[in-house]
């Protein structure tokens, strides 16, 4: 066990958990039958007692063979899974790359596990777990059930649970025309999460 002096402030703040904002875009609502189409992650840093987002990592994902494609979901996201210039890669490869980033961050921060941060975080975690199972990966760096949910936090602190309204209450710009992009939503969710954490630290 590392001593408290050797742990980072981030590890001490969350008892060894490393918060990483995650957003996924999918071809439906069922993680067992619908495809993971986009994923973006935004790790969180803590410097001089101020939380802020790190640079994002983003991938387009190839649908798994036999995945259901709900037309309504694709209409909402605007994603064409067959568009060749998406430059999508298989979900197993995406997970491998993202988990490598997590391992580097865990070593850097002296944290033990990644905790998923999301707006309605259960949805993102369920799709990642399903993709992990399909990819036959044995280890997952995420905490298996603990998440930090910005919908809950924003509801308690700002009185708003919808992402766009919570961002407005926090005076964070939100462009509805860019919504339902994993990269855009993850970036804005990270800004909201940091705003809420910094708000909680105010005297």
N, C-alpha and C positions, 0 to 999 in steps of 0.2 A: 504494500500500500504506500503510495506516495505521500509524503508529508504535506501539510497545508502550505508550507513555504514553497514547495515545488509545483504545486498546482496553480493553474492560471486563475485569474479572477473569475473568468467565465465558468470554469469547473466548480469553483467554490459557490458561485451564485446559484447554480442549478443542481447542486449535489452530484456533480459528475456527468450531467447531461449536456450535450451540445445542441442548442436549438438551431434547426435548419428549416427555413420556409420551403414548402413544396406545393406545387400546383400541377395537376394533371388535366389534360383534355382527353376525352374518351368518345367512343362511338355509341354510348348508351349509359345506363345507370347501373347495370349489373356487372360487377367485377369478374364474375365467373364466365360470362358469355360475351361481353362487349370488350372492344379493343382499347388498349392504351395507345393514344395517338401522339401525344406530346407530353413532355415532362420538363419542368424547370425547377431548379433548386437555388435558394439564396441563403447561404450561411449568415449567421449573426455574429458580430464582434462586440466586445466590450473593452473600451479604452477610456481611461480617465473617468470612469463611472458613467460613461455615455454609451448607449447601445446604438449600433448603426449596421446597415446591411453591407455584406461583402459583395464582390462581383458575382453575377448570376452565371449558372451553367444551364444550358438548354439543349434539348434534343427533340427531333421529330422521330417518331417510332413507327416501324412497320407493324401493321396489324398481324396478330398471330393467325395461323391457318384456321379457317372455319369461324372466325370471329363474326359476331352479329354486327351489322351496320344499321343503326336506327336513323332513318332519314331526318327525323326531327332534331336529333342531337347533332348531326352533321350540319344541318341548316343553322343551328344556333352558333356552333363554333366556326363555321365557314371553312372547315377542313375538307379537302378532297383527298382521301387516302391513296388514290391512284395517280395523283399528280407527280410526275417524275422529278420536278425541281424541288420537291420537299426534301430530297436527299435524306430520306428516312433510313434508319438502321434497325436491325432486329432488337427486340426488347431485351434479350439476354445480354447483348453487347452494350446496350444503353445502361442496364443495371450494373454491369461490370465496371464501366467507366465512372459512373456516379459513386459507386461504393468505393472505388479507389480514391476519389476525392475525399470521401468521408474518412477513410483511414488516415490520409495525410492530415486532415483537420483534427482528428482525434489525437494523433501523436503531437501535433503542434500545441493544442490547447490542454493536453493532459486530461481530457474528458474520457469517459468510459463508453458511453453510448450516444447515439444521435437521437434526439427527440423531435418528431415531426411537428412542425408548426403549420397550420393551415386554416383557411376559412371554411368551417365545417370539415375539420381535419379527418374525421372518420372515413369520408369518401376517398380522399387521396390515399390514406393508409391501406384501405381495403383493395384498391386497384394495384398498389405496389405489392402487397402480399400475394395477390393472385398471379401477378407477373413473375414474382420470385418462385412460386410453386411451379408454374409452367416452364420456367427456365432451369429447374432442378438445382437451384442454388441452396446450399446447406446453411449458410450463415447470412443473416440480415443485420446490418448495423443499427437499424432503428429499434428503439424500445418497443416491445411487442404489443403493448396496449396503452401506454401513456402518451398523450399528445397535448400540445398547447393549441387551443382553439381560439382564433381571433374573433370568431362570431360570438363566443361566450364572453370573452374579455371586453369586446366593444359593447356588447349588450349591457354588461354590468357597469362599465365606466362612462360610456357615451350615450347609452340609451338606444343604440342602433345595432341591429344584427345583420342587415344587408350590407355587403361590402361597399358598394357605391355610396350609401348613406353614411356609413361609419367613416369613410375617407373624407367625405364632405364635413362631417362633424369635427374631424381632426385637422381640417384645412389642408388636406392633401389632394392634389389635382387628380381627377379620374376622368379618362376619355372613354366614353361608352363605346366609341367606334373601335377601340383597341381591346375591349373586354373579350373574354373567352379565348385569349391567347395565353398559353401557360406562362410564357416569359413575362408578359405584361402583368398578368394577375399576381404572379409570384412576387414580382418586384414591388407592386403596390401593397400587397399583403405584408411584405417585409417592412416597408416603411410604416405601415399601421402598427405592426407588432412592436417596432422600436419606439414609436410615439407612445404607445400605451405603457411600455416598460419605463421609459424616461418620465412619463407622467406620474407613475406610481412612486418614483424616487424623489419627486419634488417634496421639499419640507412643508 
